Amino acid sequence: MPSDYHHAMTMTTPPAVLTSPFTLANGAVLPNRLAKAAMSEALAGPDGGVSPQLIRLYGRWSSSRLGLMITGNVMIDRMALGEPGNVVVEDERDLDLLGDWAQAGTAHGTPLWMQINHPGKQALRGLNAENVAPSAVPFKAELSRLFPTPRALTGHEIENLIERYANTARIAKLAGFSGVQIHGAHGYLVSQFLSAHHNRRDDQWGGTPANRRRFVLAVYRAMRRLVGPDFPIGIKLNSADFQQGGFTEDESLATVKALAKAGIDLIEISGGNYEAPAMMLGDMKASTQRREAYFLAFAAKVREHTDVPLMVTGGFRTAAGMNAALKQGHLDLVGIARLLAVEPDVAHRLLGGHDPQQTIRPIKTGIGLVDGSGSMEVTWYARQLRRLSEGQAPRPTESGLRSFLLDLPEKGLGILRNRRLRA
């Protein structure tokens, strides 16, 4: 059941709405409840550095009155990209440019958190010299041509990765970011450690749910050791990965409780991975359509057990739906992402009680394998972000097939460029 503190607060304070400020336990204040969730920008320079386009994009969003912005995933290792165009922060060589990025994003009072990630096995064939994961578990047959079977990590490598996560968080703070978010969802490395399907180890890092949680808790504690008690650390966490034998809602709830006990500042709830892309394709059940958000039911279940601040992203369509979810008390922040790629100033409308002018639609190419994977929900929107980063208007009606065909050679060039940098 919720704590007495939460019960007292709900009895003595008015229901939250989008325009309400929110104060984290460490005292950091978010000016309102509308948050930009992470999207794949793919706008890094050729060496993984911060580009002028990335700075320009976040400068554009910073004036829109969002309560929080979370960057697209920033990788902890130049030898382990998730896709071409990822920013990489493994040392202080780009500290000045990182500072410019942080300054652009926070210029109008919106906190900017860096999302920190490692892809694990979830990287296209040829992008990295090799892919690594908790265990050498291949992708399902239809994706195995795109994603190679990973090599299982050694114990020493796992300890090294934990320190890399922490070091990137330290550099983010040094550069002026307002906080960090661990990417623990969508099938990337932290998510792989949590899932019994992907993690089949029999050492201290696997074998039981408690052991599978050990990695994410170690990452959090290592970060906290380097950034101190007052710097916000959040996590994006799957409600489930929707794979047979994978990460379940019960295991997710246990992970939430463990992270809350450890002192995490904010948990963003999502779900799925590349093999079961719920985070991109959503949930079309009628009950979900009525409440709009894909993962709101799980958030309500979490709220029965802990008061840790919660953010839910995915499926919200209207200002009324967002405010209704907040008033129910099942979440503290409403996350939006793709909408900001096609309507970058939408926060002004939503905070004023008006619905978006654009509607998020499924992006289809007519190619079954591509459409079933949900990959165009990344590729198509990344192209819109590129337009924004170059000072152009988005193209909400752009063909999915056109976007796919234009993106193919660019991804190929990105993979070849990364091979040359490794040489």
N, C-alpha and C positions, 0 to 999 in steps of 0.2 A: 504494500500500500504506500501511497505518497507520504512523505514526512509531515510532521506537525507544522514545520516551517512553511511548506508549500500550501498546506490547507489554510494556514493563517493568512498567507499572502493573497490567496484567491478570495478569501472572505473580506479583506480590507482594501483591496485595490480594484479599480475598474478593469474590465476585460481589455486585453491588449488589442490594438488595431495597428495597421501598417505604419501609421505615423508616430506610434509610441516609441520613445527611446528604450534601449535595453542595456543594462549594466551587467557585465560578466562578474564572476565571483572575485576576480583579481582587481576589479575597479575600472577596467576598460569600458568605455561607454560607446555603444553603437547608436548613431543618431535616429535610426528608425529600424523597422523590422523587415525591410526589403533588401535581400542580399543577391549579389551576382555570384552564381555558382561557377565553378571552373568549366572552361571550354578549351578545346585544343586549338591554339592559335596558329601553331606551325610557322611562326614568324621570326625565329632566331636567325642570327647571322650564320654564315657557313661553318664557323667553328663552335657553334652553340652559344654564342654571346648574345647579349641584348641588342636588338636592332632599333634604329630610329622609328620603324613602323610600329614596333611593339610599344614604345614610349608614346607615340602619337595616338594609338588606339586607346590606351588607358587614360591619357589626357582627355580624350573625347568622353569617355564614360564618367570621369571624375566629376564632371559638372552636372551630372544627372540626378544628384541627391540620393543615391543609393546609401543604405545603412552600412553595408559591408561589401567589399569586392574580394574575390578569391581568384588568383591567377590560374591560368592553365598549368598543367603539370611541368614542374622544373625537375630535371633529372639530376641524380647525385653522382653519376659516373659517365664520362664521355664515351666509354666502351659499352654502355648499356642504354641506348636510346629506345624510346617507345615508338617513335616515328620520325621521319625527316622533319627538321625544323624545330625540334625540342630545344628549349633553353637548358643549359647544363651549368650547375654551380657546384664545383668540387674544390675550389680554392678561391683566393681573393683577387685573381687576375683581372676580373671585370667589375671590381667593386664600384668604380666611379659610374659605370653605365647602369649597374644595379641600383645605385643611388638615384640616378636620373629617372629610372622606371618607378621606383618607390615614390619619388617626389611628384611625378606626373599623376600617379594614381591617387595620392592623398591631398592634392592641391586644394580641393574644395571641402576638406573635412571628412571625407569618407575613408575609414580604415581600409588598408590593403594588405591582405595576407598572401603569402607565397605558398602554393601547393607543392609539396615535396614528394617525389615519386621515384620508383625503380620499376621497370616493366616486368622483370622476371622473364617468364617464357613468352610473354605477350608482345613480341616484336616480329615484324615481317622478316621472312627469310632473306638473308643477305645484308640486312641493315647493320647488324653487329657481327663481330667475329664468331661469337657463339651466344646462345641464350642460356640462362641459368634459372633454376627454380628450386624449391625445396626438394622435389623429387623429379625423376626423369619420366614424367607422364606426358605422352603425346596428345596433341589436339585430336578432336574427332575427325573422322576420315575426310569429310568435305572441306576441312580447313587445314589439313596436314600439309597440303602443297604450299600453302602460304606461310605457315608457321612451323619451323623445325622442332623436333623433339629436343627439349632442353637437357642440359647436364645438371645433375644434382649438386647442390652447393656443399662444400665441406664445412665443418664446424668453424674453422679459422675464417673462411670467407664470410660466414654469417656474422661473426663478431665484427669483422671489418665493415660490412654493410651497415650495421647498427651505428657505428661511429661516423660513417659517411652521412647518414641521415642527420645525425646530430650536428655535424660540422656545417652542413648546408643551412640548417636552422640558425646556427650561430652567425653565419655570414648574412643571412636575411635580416637578422636583427641589426647587425653592424651597418648594413646598407640603408636602413631606415624603413623597412617594412613594419607594419603594425602588428603582425602575428604570422603564424604559419599553420598550414593544414597538412597532416599526414594523409596521403592518398591510400586508404585501406579498403577500397572498393573496386568494382568493375574488372576483377580478374588480374590486377597487377600484383606485384610481389607480396605485399602485406596480405592482400586478399588470398593469395595462393597459400601462404602459411596457415591461414585460418581454416582452409577448406580440407576436409578429409579426402576429397577426390584428388586434389592436387598435391597435398602433403601426406606422403605415405612413409614418413621417417619413423624410426623406432628409437631415436635418441631423445635428448631433452627438448628438442624442437618439434616433436610430433608424437603420434601414437594415442594421445588423449586430447580432449578439448582444451584442458588446462595447459598442456604442453604446446598445442598449436597456438594458443594465445600468448605464449611466452615472447615471441618475436615482436609483436606489436607493442607489448608492454615494455620490452627492453628498448625499443626505438623511442617511445615516449619518455622514458626515464632518462635516457642518454641526452635527448634534446633538452629536457628540463634542467639537467645538470649544467648545460652550457649556456642556456638563455636566462636562467634565473626564474624565480617564482611569479614575477609580475608580467611576463611576456606571454601573450595568448598562444596556446597550442590547441588546435582543433583536429578533428579527424573526419574523413568521409568514409562511411562504413556501410557495407551491404546489410540489408535486412535479411537477405538470403542470396545465394548465387543461382538458385533455380536449376541445379544440376543434380542428378541422382547420385546419392552418396556424398553430396557436397555440404556447403555451409548452410545450416538451417536457421530458422527464426529463433529457436530455443538457444542455439549456440551464439547467435548474434546478441540476444538479450543478455546472456552471461558475459559476453565481451563488453557490452555497454556498461554493465554493472562494475566490471573490473576496471575499466578505464575511468569511470566516474569516481571510484574509490581511490584511484591513483592520482586524480586531480585534473583530468582533461577539462578544458574550458568550454568546448562546443563539439557536438556530434551532429554531422550532417548525414541523414539517412538516404540511402539509395539502394540499388540492387542489380544483380546480373553481372555478366562478363561477355567476352566476345563470342563465346559459344552459346550463351543464353542471354541475349542483349535486352533485358527488361529495362535498363536505364535509357536505352535509345528508342525502343519500339513501344514501351509503355504497357499498360494494362487496359484492355478494352471492355472489362466487365462493367455491367450497368451500374453496380454499386460504386465502382471507382469513378465512372463518368459523373455521377451525381455529386460526389465530394471533390472532384477534380484531381486532387493529388494522388499519385500512384501509391505512395508508401505511407499514407496518413493513418491507415488502420494499425500498422506496426508502430508508428509513433505513439498512438494512443495506448498501445500495450506497454511500451517502454515507460510512458508517463505514470503508469500504475506502480512502477517499481523504483523510479529514481527521478530526482529533480534536475539532473544534468541538462543544461541548455541544449535544445534540439532545433535543428534546421531540416526542413523537408523540401526537396527539389524534385520537380517533374510533374507535369500534368496541369498545373494551375493555369487557368484561362481568364479569369475575371477578377476585378477588384473585390467584388462581393464574396467570391469563393475564398480568396485569400483572407479577408477580414473575418469570415465565418470560422475558418480553421483556427485563426489566432484567438478568437473569442472563446472557442471550446477549450483552450488551454492545452491542447495536445502538442503544440510546437511553439517555439519562440521566434523563429525566423522563417520567412518564406523565401525559398530560393528560386530564382529564374535564371535561365541561361540562353537557350536558343533565341528567345524573344529579343534579347539585347543585340543579337546579330542582325536582325532585320528591322528593328525599331530601337535604335540605340538610346533614344531619349524617353523611353516608355516609363521610366520611373516617375517622371513628372506627372504623367497621366494617372498612374496607379495610386500614387500618394495623394492625388487630388480626388480620388474616388471614381475615376473614369476607366473604362475598359481599354485594352490595347486597340490600336487601329489595325494591327496585323494579327493574323491567325496562324498558329503553328500547324503545319500540315505535314503528313508523311512524305518523305522525299523518295520517289520511285524512279528507277531507270528502265523497268521492264525486263531486267535480267534477274531471274529468280534467285540465284545464289547471292548476288550483291544485295538485293532488297531484303532477303531473309536474314542477312547478317547484321543489318542496321548500320553498316559502315558509312552509308551516305549521310546519316545523321551527324557524322563527324566531318566528312569531306565537303559536303555542300555548304555547311555553316562555316567551315574554315575559309572557304572562298569568299564568303560574305565578310568575314572579319578582315581578310586581306584588303577588300575594297575600302572598308572603313579606315584601315590603317594608312591607306594612301590618300585619304581625304575625299573619297568618293561616296556616293550614296549606295546603300545595299540594293540588291535586285531580288525582291521577295518572290517574283514569278519565274526565276531562272529554272530552266529545265534540269531535272536530275540527271538525265542521260548526258546532256551537254557538259554538266559539271564533272561527271564521271570520266568522260572521254578526255577532257582537258586536264584532269588531275593525274591520269595514268602516266604520261611522260614526265610530269613534275616529280612524282614519287620515285620513278625510276632514276631520274637525275639526282634526287636527294640520296638515294641508296648508293649510287656510284660515287658521289661526292664524299659520303661518309667512309666508303672503302678507301678512297685516296688519302683521307686524313688519318686513317689507321695505319697506312703503309709506312 
